[in-house]
Amino acid sequence: MRSRSSLQLVIAALLAVAAARPQDPAYDPAEELRAAGIVRMDMVQNDDGSFQYGYETAGEGQESSQDVSGRPEQIGEEVGIVSQGIYSFVAKDEDGNDVPVTITWRAGPEGVVMEGAAIPVAPEDPNKAAQDAAYAAAASNIVL
């Protein structure tokens, strides 16, 4: 009978040791995001339909971020989403140097409007002034 109670005591001791060992850490999705280079990620959806979201990444030559906000708005006969935001990233110039790029934008009834030094601009047409003058001269010669 003594060996049976000793066996029960040994089993109880093993169970106590097993229960006392450190448990595996809880799953942390933020740790997985950081491992992928995402250092900030957030989103808010409000009851009125407005929203904000953003993220930021880090890493050698991989820095980028984006922040956006929007809201429902009456546009003509329909309700649409009017939004605005800013995003940035690092690009390489022709010499391979890092160049920070930042673009701001808004979207609404007037369409999408983007601003930033990296947005290409069409060159001035050297014939535009002459064309405009010719059109103005022709319009002034019209007799009704």
N, C-alpha and C positions, 0 to 999 in steps of 0.2 A: 504494500500500500504506500510505503514511503517513496518508492521510485515513481509512482504515478503522480504524487503531489510535487515531487522534484521536477518531473517532466512538465507539469502544468506551470510551475514557477519559471522554468527555462523559457517556455513558450510565451508567457506573459512578459518576461524580461525582453525577449526578442521583439515582441510587438511594441513595447514601450520605446525601445531604441529606434525601431523603424518609424514610429510616429514622430519621434523627436528630431529626426534628421531634417536638414534644410530642404524645403520644397522647391521645385522648379519655379523660377520667377514667372509672374503672370505675363501673358502675351501683351506687348506694347506696340501698337501699330505705328506710333510716332518714331520708335526706334528704327523700324523698317524704312520709314520715309527719310530719316536722317541718313541711313546707310545708302539710300539712293540719291543723296545730295539735296533733298528738299528740307530746308531749315524752317520754313513757315508755310502753313497752309490753313486757311480759314474760310468759312462761309456762313452767311447769315441770311435767312429767308424770313421776311417779316409777314405778318398777317395781312397787311395792306398790299402785298404783292411786290413791294420793293425788296431789293437784295443787295448784298455786297459779297465779293469774294476776292481772294488774293492768294498768292503764293510767292515764295522766294527760294531760289536754289543757290547753292554754293559749290565750289570746287574749282580746281585749276582751269581757268579759261571757260568755265561753264556758269558763270554768275548770270542770273536773270531774275526778273520779278514781273509781276502783273497785279494790278489792283483794278477792280471794276465795280461800278455801282449802277443801279438802274431802278426804274419804277414804271408802272403802267401810266399811260397818259392818253387822253382823248386826242386822236389825230384824225381830223375830218369826221367821218361817220363811224369810224372804228376805234377801238382801244388798241394801242400798240405799246411797245416797250421802248422807252427813251433811256439810253444808257451812255455812260462815259467811262473812260479808263486811261490808264497809263501803263506802258510796258517798257522794259529795258533789258538789254542784253549786251554782251561784249562781242564785237566783230573784229576781224583782222583787216588792216589796211593793206595797200599794195606792197608794203615792205614787211608785212607779217607782224606788225605791232598791234597790240590790243587797243581797240577804240570803243569807248562806251557809247551806246546808242540808246536814246530815249524817245519814245513816240507817245504823244497824247492824242486822244481821239474822243469823239462824241458821235452818237447816232440818234437821229430823231427825224422830225418831219422834213428837215432840210437835207436829209441823206446822211452819209458818213463823211465827217470832216477829220482829217488827220494832220497833225503838225509835228515837226521835228526836223532837225538838220539833215537827217538821213533820207527824207522824202525827196525823190527826184523832182526837179522843176524843169519844165520844157524850156529850151533856150528861146530867147527873143528872136522872132522872125524878122530879119533885116528888111524884108519887103512889106511888113505890116503897116508901117507909117505911110509908105507910098500908096498902098492899097486903100487905106482909110481915106487919104486925101482924094484919090480917084473916085471912091464911092461918094464922098461929100460933094465933089464937083459935079458928078453926074446927077446927084439928087437935087442940086441947086438949079440945074438946067431943065428940070422937068416942068413943063407948063401944063397946068390943068385947065 
